[in-house]
Amino acid sequence: MKKLAAAVIMFCALLSCRSSGAEVVDKIEIIVNDEMITRREIDRLLFPIYQRYKTMYDGQDLISKTSEARAKVIEQLIEDKLIYSETKKYKIEIDDKDIEEKIQAAMSKVGGKEEFEKALAEQQITIKELRARYKEQAASRRLIEQKVGVKVTMTPLEVENYYREHMDQFTQPEEVLLRNILIKLGGNPAKAANLARDISKRLKEGCDFGGLAKIYSQGPAAEDGGLIGYVKRGDMMPEIDGVIFKLKEGEISDIIQTAMGYHIFKVEEKRAGKVVSLKEARRYVEEALFMEKMNHKTKAWVQGLKKNAYIEIR
């Protein structure tokens, strides 16, 4: 019952800290060496998770899932602060110019200064706090590279083993480049069926598929002449899949009826499935293996930091 009560209190705090005009709670929740984690930091990271969970759970399930997420957020924040605390110990310095470039890049990404400031306001974070966060992250990354990254090594045998163990990632399935004309049933299925038959007849007589798609198709790719792009088995409905992968390049399907309406497809190109060789995939394999080993070593390194750290949860 105590845990449930605590979860309810936390749940209510999340709502109150986002309410219009509410005073932001900035109580110190955890001390990690000489770094502090505030309730505001925790709630800021937890809020988008909570918003997503609201669409998936309710009642006790929502409270339980949010409580679990809060514990994970806290654990991540503790690890982040441990690493940042080490950056001070090793005097890791980050150029302010690099941070400003990152700010400008983020500003451009969201569409300019006005949209950027609006996004910051929604997240309840100031530009000063964002600069500090970017600086902390950059310093932490640099320290990890120095303390962990330089120790990561790979042998040719390890690369080959990784490739074999993840063969599914290097198998390209059969694909077809499709165009589609869709006539929706609407309020008059008979009229839709007649139109689909007329279009099918005109295609068999040699009319341009893309041109007819632009005129008649009610699918999302109509303006592009019905060009959907490459699809693989399983991307489309079973009744469509069973037809399109039997077509040859340049061939047009008969009318296919689904709950959406009447479809006609044209296969522009076919790509046979194949396995990407290790030679072709080596760079990707090496990068993936490096990141796997890097993450493993980083976790071990952080666990070592925890053993010698001062951590107080209030």
KEDREN-524320 format. One record per residue (C-alpha): residue number from 0; x, y, z. Coordinates in steps of 0.25 Angstrom, whole numbers, plus 5000, padded with zeros to 4 digits. Example, Ala and Ser with C-alpha at 12.3 -4.5 7.8 and 13.67 -1.06 7.14 Angstrom:
KEDREN-524320
resi, east, north, up
0, 5049, 4982, 5031;
1, 5055, 4996, 5029;
end
This chain:
KEDREN-524320
resi, east, north, up
0, 5000, 5000, 5000;
1, 5012, 5009, 5003;
2, 5017, 5007, 4989;
3, 5004, 5010, 4983;
4, 5002, 5022, 4991;
5, 5016, 5027, 4986;
6, 5012, 5024, 4972;
7, 4999, 5032, 4973;
8, 5007, 5044, 4979;
9, 5017, 5043, 4968;
10, 5006, 5042, 4957;
11, 4999, 5054, 4963;
12, 5012, 5062, 4963;
13, 5014, 5059, 4948;
14, 5000, 5065, 4945;
15, 5002, 5078, 4954;
16, 5016, 5081, 4949;
17, 5011, 5082, 4935;
18, 4998, 5090, 4938;
19, 4997, 5104, 4933;
20, 5003, 5114, 4943;
21, 5007, 5104, 4953;
22, 5020, 5106, 4961;
23, 5031, 5097, 4956;
24, 5036, 5088, 4967;
25, 5051, 5087, 4968;
26, 5053, 5079, 4980;
27, 5067, 5072, 4981;
28, 5063, 5057, 4980;
29, 5077, 5050, 4979;
30, 5092, 5054, 4981;
31, 5102, 5047, 4973;
32, 5116, 5051, 4977;
33, 5116, 5066, 4975;
34, 5104, 5066, 4965;
35, 5090, 5068, 4969;
36, 5077, 5062, 4962;
37, 5065, 5070, 4964;
38, 5050, 5066, 4963;
39, 5049, 5075, 4951;
40, 5059, 5067, 4944;
41, 5053, 5054, 4947;
42, 5039, 5059, 4943;
43, 5044, 5066, 4930;
44, 5049, 5052, 4925;
45, 5037, 5044, 4930;
46, 5026, 5053, 4925;
47, 5027, 5049, 4910;
48, 5027, 5034, 4915;
49, 5015, 5037, 4923;
50, 5008, 5044, 4912;
51, 5010, 5031, 4903;
52, 5006, 5022, 4914;
53, 4993, 5029, 4916;
54, 4989, 5025, 4902;
55, 4992, 5010, 4906;
56, 4988, 5008, 4920;
57, 4979, 5013, 4931;
58, 4976, 5012, 4945;
59, 4986, 5003, 4953;
60, 4993, 4999, 4941;
61, 4996, 5013, 4937;
62, 5001, 5016, 4951;
63, 5010, 5003, 4952;
64, 5016, 5006, 4938;
65, 5019, 5020, 4941;
66, 5025, 5016, 4954;
67, 5034, 5006, 4947;
68, 5038, 5017, 4936;
69, 5041, 5027, 4947;
70, 5051, 5016, 4954;
71, 5058, 5015, 4940;
72, 5059, 5030, 4938;
73, 5065, 5031, 4952;
74, 5075, 5020, 4949;
75, 5079, 5027, 4936;
76, 5081, 5040, 4942;
77, 5089, 5034, 4953;
78, 5099, 5028, 4943;
79, 5099, 5041, 4935;
80, 5103, 5049, 4947;
81, 5114, 5039, 4951;
82, 5120, 5040, 4937;
83, 5119, 5055, 4937;
84, 5125, 5056, 4951;
85, 5137, 5048, 4945;
86, 5139, 5059, 4934;
87, 5142, 5069, 4945;
88, 5152, 5060, 4951;
89, 5159, 5058, 4938;
90, 5157, 5073, 4935;
91, 5150, 5070, 4921;
92, 5147, 5084, 4915;
93, 5137, 5086, 4903;
94, 5138, 5099, 4894;
95, 5126, 5108, 4896;
96, 5127, 5110, 4880;
97, 5124, 5095, 4879;
98, 5112, 5096, 4888;
99, 5107, 5109, 4880;
100, 5108, 5101, 4867;
101, 5099, 5090, 4873;
102, 5089, 5100, 4878;
103, 5088, 5106, 4864;
104, 5087, 5093, 4857;
105, 5075, 5089, 4867;
106, 5069, 5103, 4864;
107, 5070, 5100, 4849;
108, 5064, 5086, 4850;
109, 5051, 5091, 4857;
110, 5049, 5103, 4847;
111, 5056, 5115, 4853;
112, 5057, 5123, 4866;
113, 5042, 5125, 4869;
114, 5039, 5110, 4867;
115, 5051, 5106, 4875;
116, 5047, 5115, 4887;
117, 5033, 5110, 4887;
118, 5039, 5096, 4888;
119, 5047, 5100, 4899;
120, 5035, 5106, 4906;
121, 5027, 5093, 4904;
122, 5039, 5085, 4911;
123, 5040, 5095, 4922;
124, 5055, 5097, 4919;
125, 5062, 5110, 4917;
126, 5073, 5112, 4907;
127, 5083, 5113, 4918;
128, 5079, 5100, 4923;
129, 5080, 5094, 4909;
130, 5094, 5099, 4907;
131, 5098, 5093, 4920;
132, 5092, 5080, 4917;
133, 5099, 5080, 4903;
134, 5112, 5083, 4910;
135, 5110, 5072, 4920;
136, 5107, 5062, 4909;
137, 5118, 5066, 4900;
138, 5128, 5065, 4912;
139, 5123, 5051, 4916;
140, 5124, 5046, 4902;
141, 5138, 5050, 4901;
142, 5142, 5044, 4914;
143, 5135, 5031, 4910;
144, 5143, 5031, 4897;
145, 5156, 5033, 4905;
146, 5153, 5023, 4916;
147, 5146, 5012, 4909;
148, 5146, 5014, 4894;
149, 5161, 5013, 4892;
150, 5161, 5000, 4899;
151, 5151, 4994, 4889;
152, 5158, 4984, 4880;
153, 5152, 4974, 4869;
154, 5159, 4962, 4863;
155, 5155, 4957, 4849;
156, 5149, 4945, 4855;
157, 5140, 4953, 4864;
158, 5135, 4961, 4851;
159, 5132, 4948, 4844;
160, 5125, 4942, 4856;
161, 5116, 4954, 4857;
162, 5113, 4954, 4843;
163, 5109, 4939, 4843;
164, 5101, 4941, 4856;
165, 5093, 4953, 4850;
166, 5091, 4947, 4836;
167, 5077, 4952, 4836;
168, 5081, 4966, 4836;
169, 5089, 4964, 4823;
170, 5078, 4957, 4815;
171, 5071, 4966, 4805;
172, 5057, 4960, 4802;
173, 5051, 4960, 4789;
174, 5045, 4973, 4785;
175, 5036, 4979, 4774;
176, 5035, 4994, 4770;
177, 5020, 4996, 4769;
178, 5010, 5006, 4763;
179, 4996, 5006, 4768;
180, 4982, 5011, 4764;
181, 4972, 5010, 4775;
182, 4957, 5013, 4773;
183, 4950, 5014, 4786;
184, 4936, 5008, 4788;
185, 4930, 5020, 4794;
186, 4915, 5021, 4794;
187, 4913, 5014, 4781;
188, 4921, 5001, 4780;
189, 4915, 4998, 4766;
190, 4920, 5011, 4760;
191, 4934, 5008, 4766;
192, 4934, 4994, 4760;
193, 4930, 4999, 4746;
194, 4941, 5010, 4747;
195, 4951, 5000, 4751;
196, 4947, 4991, 4740;
197, 4948, 5002, 4730;
198, 4962, 5006, 4735;
199, 4966, 4992, 4734;
200, 4961, 4991, 4719;
201, 4969, 5004, 4715;
202, 4982, 4999, 4722;
203, 4981, 4986, 4714;
204, 4979, 4994, 4701;
205, 4992, 5001, 4704;
206, 4988, 5014, 4712;
207, 4999, 5019, 4721;
208, 4998, 5014, 4735;
209, 5004, 5026, 4742;
210, 4995, 5036, 4734;
211, 4982, 5028, 4738;
212, 4987, 5028, 4752;
213, 4988, 5043, 4753;
214, 4974, 5044, 4747;
215, 4966, 5033, 4754;
216, 4974, 5027, 4766;
217, 4969, 5031, 4780;
218, 4981, 5025, 4786;
219, 4992, 5034, 4794;
220, 5002, 5033, 4782;
221, 4992, 5038, 4771;
222, 5000, 5050, 4768;
223, 5013, 5042, 4766;
224, 5006, 5034, 4756;
225, 5002, 5023, 4766;
226, 5017, 5020, 4769;
227, 5017, 5014, 4783;
228, 5032, 5010, 4783;
229, 5039, 4997, 4786;
230, 5031, 4987, 4795;
231, 5035, 4973, 4800;
232, 5026, 4961, 4804;
233, 5018, 4964, 4816;
234, 5017, 4979, 4813;
235, 5004, 4978, 4806;
236, 4991, 4971, 4809;
237, 4991, 4956, 4807;
238, 4982, 4956, 4795;
239, 4990, 4967, 4789;
240, 5004, 4960, 4792;
241, 4999, 4947, 4786;
242, 4997, 4954, 4772;
243, 5008, 4965, 4771;
244, 5020, 4955, 4774;
245, 5015, 4946, 4762;
246, 5015, 4958, 4752;
247, 5027, 4960, 4743;
248, 5034, 4974, 4741;
249, 5025, 4983, 4733;
250, 5012, 4974, 4735;
251, 4999, 4979, 4740;
252, 4990, 4972, 4750;
253, 4975, 4969, 4748;
254, 4966, 4976, 4758;
255, 4968, 4972, 4772;
256, 4956, 4975, 4782;
257, 4959, 4978, 4797;
258, 4951, 4985, 4808;
259, 4958, 4998, 4803;
260, 4953, 4997, 4789;
261, 4958, 4992, 4775;
262, 4973, 4992, 4772;
263, 4981, 4990, 4760;
264, 4996, 4989, 4761;
265, 5007, 4990, 4751;
266, 5021, 4984, 4754;
267, 5032, 4993, 4749;
268, 5044, 4986, 4754;
269, 5047, 4973, 4762;
270, 5059, 4971, 4771;
271, 5062, 4957, 4775;
272, 5065, 4954, 4789;
273, 5080, 4952, 4792;
274, 5090, 4951, 4804;
275, 5099, 4962, 4805;
276, 5114, 4957, 4806;
277, 5123, 4960, 4818;
278, 5132, 4967, 4808;
279, 5120, 4977, 4805;
280, 5115, 4978, 4819;
281, 5129, 4978, 4826;
282, 5128, 4993, 4830;
283, 5114, 4992, 4835;
284, 5118, 4979, 4843;
285, 5130, 4986, 4849;
286, 5122, 4998, 4853;
287, 5111, 4989, 4859;
288, 5121, 4980, 4867;
289, 5129, 4992, 4872;
290, 5116, 4999, 4878;
291, 5112, 4986, 4884;
292, 5126, 4984, 4891;
293, 5126, 4999, 4894;
294, 5112, 4998, 4901;
295, 5117, 4986, 4909;
296, 5130, 4992, 4913;
297, 5123, 5005, 4917;
298, 5113, 4998, 4926;
299, 5124, 4991, 4933;
300, 5132, 5004, 4935;
301, 5120, 5011, 4940;
302, 5117, 5000, 4950;
303, 5131, 5002, 4955;
304, 5129, 5017, 4957;
305, 5116, 5013, 4965;
306, 5124, 5005, 4975;
307, 5133, 5017, 4979;
308, 5122, 5028, 4978;
309, 5114, 5035, 4988;
310, 5100, 5033, 4984;
311, 5089, 5039, 4994;
312, 5074, 5037, 4990;
313, 5065, 5046, 4998;
end
